[in-house]
Amino acid sequence: MTDTGARYPYDEFSMFHENAEEFGIPYPGPPVVARRSVLLEDGRQLSSLVWGDAEPELVLLHGGAQNAHTWDTVALALARPLVAVDLPGHGHSDGTRSGTRNLAESADDVAAVMRALAPKPRAVVGMSLGGTTTLALADRHPDLVASLVLVDVTPGVNAEKAKAITDFVRGPASFPDLDAILARTVEHNPTRSVASLRRGILHNALQQEDGTWVWRYARHRSSEPPAQREAGTFGDLWEAVSRLEVPVMLVRGMRPQSVVDDSDEAELVRRCPGARIEHVENAGHSVQGDAPVELARLIADFVG
């Protein structure tokens, strides 16, 4: 299909049946999902997807340049009440507090969202940037983190390990049509189905009035110095790992696209001897996209 410039119809709650179909998840009907925004003290708003109508058991934090919909298939497989947050500067949320990526500030923002929507979750699950944010959250707001799951990330991640990802994120500022943005995404994710990547684009990109497409996170790109947009070095978070007093699980993708290596895993276990380590052989960095049902099973087993 070639996009001719006409506005592309989009309903963010209309594609859950496709997620379920692709991964063989029972689908008795549309799930109960609502978009909720929390107003922060400085006037910014953070947006989240609230799954179910009971007290949330889980809070899910996505990776850099992603959004809350990256967890859709995991949420369907879990079938538990949970909250998936759009981190500052991502999805439907406003930008970061200071215009740069600051984990402490983001953790405080997420804490405000949790106190409003999910004050007593059984676990916080964070992938990539969401994982480092979770570590900062546990360090700064320990009352909100009863246990935590790190999805393919440790404080050992640096710009070199994440180069393929940051190169993709720093791609063209806009795309002439949906086919162009889909082609680039397929090239970056050759093991994923085209259908799943197309869904991801519809959730994570915006069509402009002239028919071109831009990533949602690109709305805030100009306010962040290039150095702040890099994966960066999160080495100081190793001390936060050493201070953890709650159950921890690392879920590591084992395909080459993963950004976690054996030394990262060993350091996590050294600092947190009780940490549970799980390897997902058929996943890369984005375990929730490559193996969502297996990730959901691991999370469910971890939280009990």
C-alpha positions as CSV (number, residue, x, y, z in Angstrom):
1,M,0.0,0.0,0.0
2,T,1.3,3.4,-1.0
3,D,0.4,6.3,1.2
4,T,-0.9,9.1,-1.0
5,G,-0.9,11.8,1.7
6,A,-4.4,11.3,3.0
7,R,-4.7,11.2,6.7
8,Y,-4.3,7.6,7.9
9,P,-7.1,6.4,10.2
10,Y,-5.8,5.3,13.7
11,D,-7.6,3.9,16.7
12,E,-5.1,2.8,19.3
13,F,-7.5,0.3,20.9
14,S,-8.5,-1.4,17.6
15,M,-5.6,-3.7,17.1
16,F,-5.4,-5.9,20.2
17,H,-7.0,-8.8,18.3
18,E,-4.1,-8.7,15.9
19,N,-1.6,-9.0,18.8
20,A,-3.5,-12.0,20.2
21,E,-3.9,-13.7,16.9
22,E,-0.2,-13.5,16.0
23,F,0.9,-15.0,19.2
24,G,-1.9,-17.5,19.8
25,I,-3.3,-15.8,22.9
26,P,-7.0,-16.5,23.6
27,Y,-9.2,-13.5,22.8
28,P,-12.7,-13.6,24.2
29,G,-13.2,-9.9,23.3
30,P,-11.7,-6.5,23.6
31,P,-9.8,-6.0,26.9
32,V,-10.6,-3.3,29.3
33,V,-8.0,-0.6,28.5
34,A,-8.2,3.1,29.1
35,R,-5.7,6.0,28.5
36,R,-5.2,8.0,31.7
37,S,-3.1,11.1,32.2
38,V,-1.6,12.3,35.5
39,L,-0.9,16.0,36.0
40,L,2.5,16.7,37.5
41,E,3.3,19.6,39.9
42,D,5.0,21.6,37.1
43,G,2.0,21.3,34.8
44,R,3.3,18.6,32.5
45,Q,1.2,15.5,32.0
46,L,2.3,11.9,31.8
47,S,0.0,9.4,30.0
48,S,-0.5,5.7,30.7
49,L,-2.5,2.8,29.5
50,V,-4.5,1.3,32.4
51,W,-5.3,-2.4,31.8
52,G,-8.2,-3.9,33.7
53,D,-10.4,-2.3,36.3
54,A,-8.9,-3.8,39.5
55,E,-5.9,-2.6,41.6
56,P,-2.9,-2.7,39.3
57,E,-0.5,-5.6,40.0
58,L,2.3,-4.4,37.7
59,V,3.8,-1.3,36.3
60,L,5.5,-1.6,32.9
61,L,8.1,0.9,31.7
62,H,9.2,0.9,28.0
63,G,12.6,1.5,26.4
64,G,13.9,4.6,24.7
65,A,12.1,5.7,21.6
66,Q,9.2,3.3,22.4
67,N,5.9,3.8,24.2
68,A,3.4,2.0,26.4
69,H,1.9,0.0,23.5
70,T,5.2,-2.0,23.2
71,W,3.7,-4.0,26.1
72,D,0.3,-4.8,24.4
73,T,1.0,-8.5,23.7
74,V,2.6,-9.0,27.1
75,A,-0.4,-7.4,28.8
76,L,-2.8,-9.6,26.8
77,A,-0.8,-12.7,27.8
78,L,-0.6,-11.7,31.4
79,A,-4.3,-11.0,31.7
80,R,-3.7,-9.0,34.9
81,P,-4.5,-5.5,35.9
82,L,-1.5,-3.3,35.2
83,V,-0.3,0.1,34.1
84,A,1.9,0.7,31.1
85,V,3.5,4.2,31.3
86,D,4.5,6.5,28.5
87,L,7.8,7.8,29.8
88,P,8.5,11.6,29.6
89,G,9.1,12.6,26.0
90,H,7.6,9.5,24.6
91,G,4.2,8.4,23.4
92,H,1.4,10.7,24.6
93,S,3.4,12.1,27.5
94,D,4.9,15.6,27.7
95,G,8.6,16.1,27.5
96,T,11.2,15.8,30.2
97,R,11.3,18.2,33.1
98,S,14.6,19.9,32.2
99,G,14.6,19.2,28.5
100,T,17.3,16.5,28.9
101,R,17.2,12.9,29.8
102,N,17.7,12.7,33.5
103,L,17.0,9.3,35.2
104,A,16.4,10.8,38.6
105,E,13.8,13.3,37.3
106,S,12.1,10.6,35.2
107,A,12.0,8.3,38.2
108,D,10.3,11.1,40.2
109,D,7.8,11.6,37.4
110,V,7.0,7.9,37.3
111,A,6.6,7.8,41.1
112,A,4.0,10.5,40.8
113,V,2.1,8.5,38.2
114,M,2.3,5.4,40.3
115,R,1.0,7.1,43.4
116,A,-2.0,8.2,41.3
117,L,-2.7,5.0,39.4
118,A,-0.8,2.1,40.9
119,P,0.5,2.8,44.4
120,K,1.0,-0.9,45.4
121,P,2.1,-3.0,42.5
122,R,3.7,-6.4,43.0
123,A,6.5,-5.5,40.6
124,V,7.8,-2.8,38.3
125,V,9.0,-4.1,34.9
126,G,11.5,-2.0,33.0
127,M,13.0,-2.6,29.6
128,S,16.2,-0.7,28.5
129,L,15.7,3.0,29.4
130,G,12.6,1.8,31.4
131,G,14.9,-0.6,33.3
132,T,17.4,2.0,34.3
133,T,14.5,4.3,35.3
134,T,13.2,1.4,37.4
135,L,16.6,1.2,39.2
136,A,16.5,4.9,39.9
137,L,12.9,4.6,41.0
138,A,13.7,1.8,43.5
139,D,16.6,3.8,44.9
140,R,14.6,7.1,45.3
141,H,11.1,5.7,46.0
142,P,11.6,2.2,47.5
143,D,8.1,2.2,48.9
144,L,6.8,1.8,45.4
145,V,9.0,-1.1,44.3
146,A,8.2,-4.4,45.9
147,S,10.2,-6.3,43.3
148,L,11.6,-5.4,39.9
149,V,12.2,-7.0,36.5
150,L,15.0,-5.7,34.2
151,V,14.4,-6.6,30.6
152,D,17.7,-6.7,28.7
153,V,19.4,-4.0,30.5
154,T,21.9,-3.4,33.4
155,P,23.9,-0.4,34.4
156,G,26.7,-1.8,32.2
157,V,24.9,-0.7,29.0
158,N,26.9,2.0,27.2
159,A,26.8,3.8,23.8
160,E,29.0,1.2,22.1
161,K,26.7,-1.7,23.1
162,A,23.6,0.2,22.1
163,K,25.1,1.6,18.8
164,A,22.7,-0.2,16.5
165,I,19.7,1.1,18.4
166,T,20.9,4.7,18.6
167,D,21.8,4.7,14.9
168,F,18.2,3.6,14.2
169,V,16.7,6.3,16.5
170,R,18.9,9.0,14.9
171,G,17.6,8.2,11.5
172,P,15.7,10.5,9.2
173,A,13.7,13.3,10.8
174,S,10.6,12.4,8.7
175,F,9.4,9.9,6.1
176,P,7.4,10.6,3.0
177,D,4.8,7.9,3.6
178,L,3.9,4.9,5.7
179,D,5.8,2.5,3.4
180,A,9.0,4.4,3.9
181,I,8.9,4.4,7.7
182,L,7.8,0.7,7.6
183,A,10.7,-0.3,5.3
184,R,13.3,1.3,7.6
185,T,11.7,-0.4,10.7
186,V,11.7,-3.8,9.0
187,E,15.4,-3.4,8.0
188,H,16.2,-2.7,11.7
189,N,14.0,-5.6,13.0
190,P,14.5,-8.4,10.4
191,T,13.2,-11.2,12.8
192,R,9.9,-9.5,13.5
193,S,6.7,-9.9,11.5
194,V,5.8,-7.0,9.2
195,A,2.4,-6.9,10.7
196,S,3.7,-6.4,14.3
197,L,6.1,-3.7,13.1
198,R,3.3,-1.9,11.3
199,R,1.2,-1.9,14.5
200,G,4.2,-0.6,16.3
201,I,4.6,2.3,13.8
202,L,0.9,3.3,14.0
203,H,1.3,3.5,17.8
204,N,4.7,5.2,17.8
205,A,4.5,7.6,14.8
206,L,2.4,10.6,13.8
207,Q,1.2,11.5,10.3
208,Q,1.6,15.2,9.6
209,E,-0.9,17.4,7.7
210,D,1.3,17.1,4.5
211,G,1.1,13.3,4.7
212,T,4.7,12.7,6.0
213,W,5.4,10.7,9.1
214,V,7.5,11.4,12.2
215,W,8.2,9.4,15.3
216,R,6.2,10.5,18.4
217,Y,9.4,10.8,20.4
218,A,10.9,13.1,17.8
219,R,8.5,15.9,19.0
220,H,10.9,16.4,21.9
221,R,14.2,15.6,20.1
222,S,15.2,19.2,19.4
223,S,15.2,20.0,23.1
224,E,17.7,17.4,24.0
225,P,21.4,17.9,23.3
226,P,22.8,14.9,21.3
227,A,24.9,13.7,24.2
228,Q,21.7,13.3,26.2
229,R,20.0,11.3,23.6
230,E,22.7,8.6,23.6
231,A,22.3,5.4,25.5
232,G,24.9,6.9,27.7
233,T,26.7,5.3,30.6
234,F,24.6,4.4,33.6
235,G,27.5,3.1,35.7
236,D,26.5,5.0,38.8
237,L,23.4,2.8,38.9
238,W,25.5,-0.1,39.9
239,E,25.5,1.3,43.4
240,A,21.7,1.4,43.3
241,V,21.8,-2.3,42.4
242,S,24.0,-3.0,45.5
243,R,21.4,-1.2,47.7
244,L,18.4,-3.3,46.4
245,E,16.6,-5.2,49.1
246,V,13.8,-6.6,47.0
247,P,13.5,-9.5,44.6
248,V,15.1,-8.9,41.2
249,M,14.9,-10.7,37.9
250,L,17.0,-10.0,34.8
251,V,15.5,-11.3,31.5
252,R,18.2,-11.3,28.9
253,G,17.7,-11.7,25.2
254,M,20.3,-14.0,23.7
255,R,20.3,-12.9,20.1
256,P,23.0,-10.6,18.9
257,Q,20.7,-7.6,19.1
258,S,20.8,-7.8,22.9
259,V,22.8,-5.0,24.7
260,V,23.6,-7.1,27.8
261,D,26.7,-9.3,27.9
262,D,28.1,-11.9,30.2
263,S,30.1,-9.4,32.2
264,D,27.0,-7.3,32.8
265,E,25.1,-10.4,34.0
266,A,28.0,-11.4,36.3
267,E,28.3,-8.0,37.8
268,L,24.5,-7.9,38.5
269,V,24.8,-11.3,40.3
270,R,27.9,-10.1,42.2
271,R,26.1,-7.1,43.5
272,C,22.7,-8.7,44.0
273,P,23.4,-12.4,44.7
274,G,19.8,-13.4,45.0
275,A,18.9,-12.1,41.5
276,R,17.1,-14.5,39.2
277,I,18.6,-14.7,35.7
278,E,16.5,-15.8,32.7
279,H,17.8,-16.2,29.2
280,V,15.4,-16.0,26.2
281,E,17.1,-17.6,23.3
282,N,14.7,-16.4,20.6
283,A,14.8,-12.7,21.6
284,G,17.1,-9.8,21.0
285,H,17.0,-6.5,22.9
286,S,13.3,-6.1,22.6
287,V,12.2,-9.2,24.5
288,Q,8.6,-7.9,24.8
289,G,8.4,-7.7,21.0
290,D,10.3,-10.9,20.0
291,A,9.0,-13.3,22.7
292,P,6.1,-11.6,24.5
293,V,4.4,-14.7,25.6
294,E,7.5,-16.2,27.1
295,L,8.3,-12.9,28.9
296,A,4.7,-12.8,30.3
297,R,5.2,-16.3,31.6
298,L,8.4,-15.3,33.3
299,I,6.9,-12.2,34.9
300,A,3.9,-14.2,36.1
301,D,6.1,-16.8,37.7
302,F,8.3,-14.2,39.3
303,V,5.5,-12.2,40.9
304,G,3.5,-15.4,41.9
